[in-house]
């Protein structure tokens, strides 16, 4: 699944909400809506790690090396 920076921000807000004492927090992305309770803080942390990894993969540059050889004969 492709994640965006907005998804990451929503999950980080949900984590902050849980840590600040809200009993239930939710995350919405696309047509999906997920509610988390304080007992699932580790699930939110795992989701945040997964999103960060996906974002890092998509922003990293792929390096392509092209070389050619010849026998020196023209």
N, CA, C and O atoms as CSV, one atom per row, in Angstrom:
chain,resi,resn,atom,element,x,y,z
A,1,UNK,N,N,0.845,-1.175,0.000
A,1,UNK,CA,C,0.000,0.000,0.000
A,1,UNK,C,C,0.888,1.236,0.000
A,1,UNK,O,O,1.915,1.274,0.678
A,2,UNK,N,N,0.494,2.221,-0.749
A,2,UNK,CA,C,1.231,3.478,-0.802
A,2,UNK,C,C,0.706,4.431,0.264
A,2,UNK,O,O,-0.496,4.684,0.353
A,3,UNK,N,N,1.611,4.948,1.059
A,3,UNK,CA,C,1.258,5.899,2.101
A,3,UNK,C,C,1.736,7.284,1.690
A,3,UNK,O,O,2.633,7.423,0.859
A,4,UNK,N,N,1.132,8.296,2.275
A,4,UNK,CA,C,1.550,9.667,2.027
A,4,UNK,C,C,1.941,10.311,3.347
A,4,UNK,O,O,1.728,9.747,4.420
A,5,UNK,N,N,2.510,11.487,3.247
A,5,UNK,CA,C,2.895,12.230,4.435
A,5,UNK,C,C,1.675,12.535,5.308
A,5,UNK,O,O,1.788,12.595,6.533
A,6,UNK,N,N,0.516,12.728,4.687
A,6,UNK,CA,C,-0.711,12.995,5.441
A,6,UNK,C,C,-1.092,11.802,6.314
A,6,UNK,O,O,-1.557,11.982,7.439
A,7,UNK,N,N,-0.898,10.581,5.801
A,7,UNK,CA,C,-1.183,9.387,6.597
A,7,UNK,C,C,-0.277,9.353,7.816
A,7,UNK,O,O,-0.724,9.060,8.925
A,8,UNK,N,N,0.994,9.654,7.605
A,8,UNK,CA,C,1.944,9.653,8.714
A,8,UNK,C,C,1.545,10.687,9.761
A,8,UNK,O,O,1.593,10.407,10.959
A,9,UNK,N,N,1.155,11.869,9.321
A,9,UNK,CA,C,0.736,12.914,10.252
A,9,UNK,C,C,-0.502,12.499,11.030
A,9,UNK,O,O,-0.609,12.794,12.220
A,10,UNK,N,N,-1.441,11.818,10.379
A,10,UNK,CA,C,-2.654,11.362,11.057
A,10,UNK,C,C,-2.325,10.330,12.130
A,10,UNK,O,O,-2.894,10.366,13.221
A,11,UNK,N,N,-1.416,9.414,11.828
A,11,UNK,CA,C,-1.032,8.393,12.802
A,11,UNK,C,C,-0.283,9.038,13.963
A,11,UNK,O,O,-0.512,8.679,15.118
A,12,UNK,N,N,0.602,9.980,13.676
A,12,UNK,CA,C,1.325,10.649,14.754
A,12,UNK,C,C,0.374,11.447,15.645
A,12,UNK,O,O,0.577,11.518,16.857
A,13,UNK,N,N,-0.658,12.045,15.057
A,13,UNK,CA,C,-1.659,12.753,15.857
A,13,UNK,C,C,-2.415,11.766,16.737
A,13,UNK,O,O,-2.686,12.057,17.902
A,14,UNK,N,N,-2.754,10.611,16.195
A,14,UNK,CA,C,-3.456,9.593,16.975
A,14,UNK,C,C,-2.594,9.123,18.144
A,14,UNK,O,O,-3.105,8.905,19.243
A,15,UNK,N,N,-1.299,8.969,17.915
A,15,UNK,CA,C,-0.393,8.566,18.993
A,15,UNK,C,C,-0.370,9.633,20.080
A,15,UNK,O,O,-0.445,9.312,21.266
A,16,UNK,N,N,-0.266,10.883,19.687
A,16,UNK,CA,C,-0.276,11.985,20.662
A,16,UNK,C,C,-1.587,12.024,21.429
A,16,UNK,O,O,-1.594,12.250,22.639
A,17,UNK,N,N,-2.697,11.805,20.732
A,17,UNK,CA,C,-4.001,11.793,21.392
A,17,UNK,C,C,-4.064,10.697,22.459
A,17,UNK,O,O,-4.541,10.929,23.570
A,18,UNK,N,N,-3.586,9.520,22.117
A,18,UNK,CA,C,-3.599,8.428,23.089
A,18,UNK,C,C,-2.709,8.747,24.282
A,18,UNK,O,O,-3.080,8.481,25.425
A,19,UNK,N,N,-1.550,9.308,24.023
A,19,UNK,CA,C,-0.625,9.614,25.109
A,19,UNK,C,C,-1.119,10.765,25.981
A,19,UNK,O,O,-0.713,10.886,27.137
A,20,UNK,N,N,-1.996,11.616,25.430
A,20,UNK,CA,C,-2.511,12.726,26.214
A,20,UNK,C,C,-3.785,12.364,26.971
A,20,UNK,O,O,-4.357,13.212,27.657
A,21,UNK,N,N,-4.232,11.130,26.858
A,21,UNK,CA,C,-5.336,10.672,27.679
A,21,UNK,C,C,-6.658,10.462,26.985
A,21,UNK,O,O,-7.619,10.061,27.641
A,22,UNK,N,N,-6.761,10.709,25.703
A,22,UNK,CA,C,-8.022,10.426,25.019
A,22,UNK,C,C,-8.269,8.924,25.054
A,22,UNK,O,O,-7.354,8.126,24.852
A,23,UNK,N,N,-9.496,8.557,25.310
A,23,UNK,CA,C,-9.822,7.136,25.469
A,23,UNK,C,C,-9.842,6.382,24.143
A,23,UNK,O,O,-9.419,5.228,24.081
A,24,UNK,N,N,-10.324,7.019,23.094
A,24,UNK,CA,C,-10.389,6.388,21.778
A,24,UNK,C,C,-9.915,7.407,20.761
A,24,UNK,O,O,-10.306,8.573,20.809
A,25,UNK,N,N,-9.087,6.975,19.860
A,25,UNK,CA,C,-8.651,7.848,18.777
A,25,UNK,C,C,-8.838,7.118,17.467
A,25,UNK,O,O,-8.955,5.893,17.450
A,26,UNK,N,N,-8.868,7.851,16.374
A,26,UNK,CA,C,-9.114,7.218,15.085
A,26,UNK,C,C,-8.206,7.802,14.024
A,26,UNK,O,O,-7.710,8.922,14.142
A,27,UNK,N,N,-8.004,7.012,12.988
A,27,UNK,CA,C,-7.206,7.409,11.839
A,27,UNK,C,C,-8.032,7.133,10.602
A,27,UNK,O,O,-8.593,6.048,10.450
A,28,UNK,N,N,-8.108,8.112,9.717
A,28,UNK,CA,C,-8.823,7.937,8.460
A,28,UNK,C,C,-7.873,8.187,7.301
A,28,UNK,O,O,-7.150,9.183,7.287
A,29,UNK,N,N,-7.876,7.297,6.344
A,29,UNK,CA,C,-7.109,7.497,5.126
A,29,UNK,C,C,-7.850,6.814,3.998
A,29,UNK,O,O,-8.252,5.654,4.094
A,30,UNK,N,N,-8.020,7.574,2.919
A,30,UNK,CA,C,-8.800,7.047,1.806
A,30,UNK,C,C,-10.213,6.763,2.263
A,30,UNK,O,O,-10.846,7.610,2.893
A,31,UNK,N,N,-10.709,5.591,1.957
A,31,UNK,CA,C,-12.040,5.213,2.405
A,31,UNK,C,C,-11.989,4.325,3.642
A,31,UNK,O,O,-12.994,3.712,4.003
A,32,UNK,N,N,-10.842,4.248,4.289
A,32,UNK,CA,C,-10.649,3.412,5.471
A,32,UNK,C,C,-10.661,4.271,6.728
A,32,UNK,O,O,-10.035,5.330,6.776
A,33,UNK,N,N,-11.368,3.811,7.727
A,33,UNK,CA,C,-11.433,4.505,9.010
A,33,UNK,C,C,-11.152,3.466,10.098
A,33,UNK,O,O,-11.848,2.456,10.194
A,34,UNK,N,N,-10.131,3.720,10.911
A,34,UNK,CA,C,-9.741,2.776,11.957
A,34,UNK,C,C,-9.760,3.489,13.292
A,34,UNK,O,O,-9.238,4.597,13.413
A,35,UNK,N,N,-10.364,2.857,14.309
A,35,UNK,CA,C,-10.359,3.412,15.651
A,35,UNK,C,C,-9.430,2.580,16.518
A,35,UNK,O,O,-9.458,1.350,16.484
A,36,UNK,N,N,-8.601,3.278,17.302
A,36,UNK,CA,C,-7.672,2.619,18.200
A,36,UNK,C,C,-8.001,3.000,19.633
A,36,UNK,O,O,-8.369,4.142,19.910
A,37,UNK,N,N,-7.870,2.059,20.526
A,37,UNK,CA,C,-8.033,2.303,21.949
A,37,UNK,C,C,-6.642,2.346,22.579
A,37,UNK,O,O,-5.679,1.904,21.952
A,38,UNK,N,N,-6.512,2.861,23.788
A,38,UNK,CA,C,-5.194,2.972,24.413
A,38,UNK,C,C,-4.417,1.653,24.493
A,38,UNK,O,O,-3.186,1.669,24.506
A,39,UNK,N,N,-5.100,0.538,24.546
A,39,UNK,CA,C,-4.402,-0.740,24.640
A,39,UNK,C,C,-3.691,-1.086,23.338
A,39,UNK,O,O,-2.862,-1.995,23.316
A,40,UNK,N,N,-3.998,-0.378,22.249
A,40,UNK,CA,C,-3.388,-0.658,20.961
A,40,UNK,C,C,-2.332,0.365,20.564
A,40,UNK,O,O,-2.076,0.560,19.376
A,41,UNK,N,N,-1.723,1.015,21.536
A,41,UNK,CA,C,-0.689,1.992,21.234
A,41,UNK,C,C,0.459,1.356,20.455
A,41,UNK,O,O,1.011,1.974,19.545
A,42,UNK,N,N,0.818,0.127,20.807
A,42,UNK,CA,C,1.909,-0.537,20.089
A,42,UNK,C,C,1.549,-0.780,18.627
A,42,UNK,O,O,2.426,-0.768,17.763
A,43,UNK,N,N,0.257,-1.001,18.341
A,43,UNK,CA,C,-0.169,-1.154,16.949
A,43,UNK,C,C,0.022,0.150,16.172
A,43,UNK,O,O,0.463,0.140,15.023
A,44,UNK,N,N,-0.313,1.263,16.811
A,44,UNK,CA,C,-0.101,2.554,16.170
A,44,UNK,C,C,1.379,2.819,15.933
A,44,UNK,O,O,1.759,3.345,14.887
A,45,UNK,N,N,2.213,2.458,16.902
A,45,UNK,CA,C,3.656,2.662,16.739
A,45,UNK,C,C,4.196,1.803,15.600
A,45,UNK,O,O,5.060,2.245,14.842
A,46,UNK,N,N,3.689,0.577,15.478
A,46,UNK,CA,C,4.104,-0.289,14.372
A,46,UNK,C,C,3.650,0.282,13.030
A,46,UNK,O,O,4.399,0.256,12.053
A,47,UNK,N,N,2.418,0.797,12.989
A,47,UNK,CA,C,1.913,1.396,11.758
A,47,UNK,C,C,2.748,2.606,11.377
A,47,UNK,O,O,3.055,2.798,10.200
A,48,UNK,N,N,3.123,3.428,12.359
A,48,UNK,CA,C,3.966,4.593,12.076
A,48,UNK,C,C,5.307,4.160,11.494
A,48,UNK,O,O,5.792,4.765,10.538
A,49,UNK,N,N,5.901,3.128,12.058
A,49,UNK,CA,C,7.180,2.619,11.536
A,49,UNK,C,C,7.030,2.115,10.107
A,49,UNK,O,O,7.892,2.354,9.261
A,50,UNK,N,N,5.932,1.417,9.845
A,50,UNK,CA,C,5.678,0.894,8.497
A,50,UNK,C,C,5.517,2.036,7.496
A,50,UNK,O,O,6.059,1.978,6.392
A,51,UNK,N,N,4.778,3.066,7.876
A,51,UNK,CA,C,4.566,4.204,6.984
A,51,UNK,C,C,5.883,4.918,6.725
A,51,UNK,O,O,6.178,5.280,5.586
A,52,UNK,N,N,6.682,5.124,7.775
A,52,UNK,CA,C,7.978,5.792,7.606
A,52,UNK,C,C,8.881,4.998,6.674
A,52,UNK,O,O,9.576,5.578,5.840
A,53,UNK,N,N,8.875,3.674,6.808
A,53,UNK,CA,C,9.700,2.838,5.937
A,53,UNK,C,C,9.241,2.946,4.482
A,53,UNK,O,O,10.067,3.040,3.574
A,54,UNK,N,N,7.934,2.934,4.265
A,54,UNK,CA,C,7.413,3.060,2.898
A,54,UNK,C,C,7.748,4.423,2.304
A,54,UNK,O,O,8.112,4.522,1.133
A,55,UNK,N,N,7.624,5.470,3.112
A,55,UNK,CA,C,7.950,6.810,2.620
A,55,UNK,C,C,9.441,6.934,2.316
A,55,UNK,O,O,9.824,7.575,1.337
A,56,UNK,N,N,10.276,6.331,3.143
A,56,UNK,CA,C,11.721,6.381,2.905
A,56,UNK,C,C,12.082,5.640,1.622
A,56,UNK,O,O,12.944,6.086,0.865
A,57,UNK,N,N,11.425,4.509,1.379
A,57,UNK,CA,C,11.670,3.751,0.149
A,57,UNK,C,C,11.284,4.553,-1.084
A,57,UNK,O,O,12.009,4.571,-2.079
A,58,UNK,N,N,10.150,5.207,-1.011
A,58,UNK,CA,C,9.657,5.915,-2.182
A,58,UNK,C,C,10.441,7.191,-2.469
A,58,UNK,O,O,10.457,7.660,-3.607
A,59,UNK,N,N,11.089,7.757,-1.458
A,59,UNK,CA,C,11.842,8.986,-1.684
A,59,UNK,C,C,13.319,8.737,-1.944
A,59,UNK,O,O,14.037,9.644,-2.366
A,60,UNK,N,N,13.778,7.517,-1.697
A,60,UNK,CA,C,15.195,7.255,-1.944
A,60,UNK,C,C,15.443,7.173,-3.445
A,60,UNK,O,O,14.611,6.681,-4.207
A,61,UNK,N,N,16.574,7.653,-3.834
A,61,UNK,CA,C,16.901,7.660,-5.261
A,61,UNK,C,C,17.528,6.333,-5.657
A,61,UNK,O,O,18.392,5.793,-4.965
A,62,UNK,N,N,17.087,5.848,-6.742
A,62,UNK,CA,C,17.682,4.645,-7.315
A,62,UNK,C,C,18.831,5.096,-8.206
A,62,UNK,O,O,18.656,5.975,-9.050
A,63,UNK,N,N,19.977,4.512,-8.026
A,63,UNK,CA,C,21.127,4.893,-8.822
A,63,UNK,C,C,21.351,3.849,-9.895
A,63,UNK,O,O,21.386,2.649,-9.626
A,64,UNK,N,N,21.498,4.325,-11.093
A,64,UNK,CA,C,21.709,3.437,-12.218
A,64,UNK,C,C,23.080,3.759,-12.812
A,64,UNK,O,O,23.392,4.911,-13.114
A,65,UNK,N,N,23.875,2.727,-12.968
A,65,UNK,CA,C,25.209,2.895,-13.540
A,65,UNK,C,C,25.210,2.290,-14.936
A,65,UNK,O,O,24.842,1.130,-15.119
A,66,UNK,N,N,25.622,3.077,-15.910
A,66,UNK,CA,C,25.704,2.614,-17.288
A,66,UNK,C,C,27.177,2.703,-17.708
A,66,UNK,O,O,27.815,3.741,-17.529
A,67,UNK,N,N,27.692,1.649,-18.249
A,67,UNK,CA,C,29.068,1.676,-18.729
A,67,UNK,C,C,29.143,0.980,-20.069
A,67,UNK,O,O,28.266,0.194,-20.428
A,68,UNK,N,N,30.175,1.270,-20.788
A,68,UNK,CA,C,30.365,0.596,-22.059
A,68,UNK,C,C,31.833,0.202,-22.168
A,68,UNK,O,O,32.704,0.791,-21.529
A,69,UNK,N,N,32.074,-0.780,-22.970
A,69,UNK,CA,C,33.449,-1.237,-23.172
A,69,UNK,C,C,33.722,-1.358,-24.667
A,69,UNK,O,O,32.806,-1.474,-25.481
A,70,UNK,N,N,34.965,-1.330,-24.992
A,70,UNK,CA,C,35.360,-1.587,-26.370
A,70,UNK,C,C,36.734,-2.224,-26.353
A,70,UNK,O,O,37.417,-2.207,-25.329
A,71,UNK,N,N,37.137,-2.776,-27.462
A,71,UNK,CA,C,38.449,-3.417,-27.545
A,71,UNK,C,C,39.505,-2.419,-27.964
A,71,UNK,O,O,40.666,-2.782,-28.152
A,72,UNK,N,N,39.119,-1.181,-28.110
A,72,UNK,CA,C,40.093,-0.156,-28.483
A,72,UNK,C,C,40.364,-0.078,-29.967
A,72,UNK,O,O,41.205,0.722,-30.377
A,73,UNK,N,N,39.709,-0.856,-30.788
A,73,UNK,CA,C,39.912,-0.858,-32.224
A,73,UNK,C,C,38.884,0.081,-32.846
A,73,UNK,O,O,37.691,-0.005,-32.557
A,74,UNK,N,N,39.372,0.988,-33.712
A,74,UNK,CA,C,38.453,1.930,-34.322
A,74,UNK,C,C,38.316,1.702,-35.798
A,74,UNK,O,O,37.572,2.419,-36.467
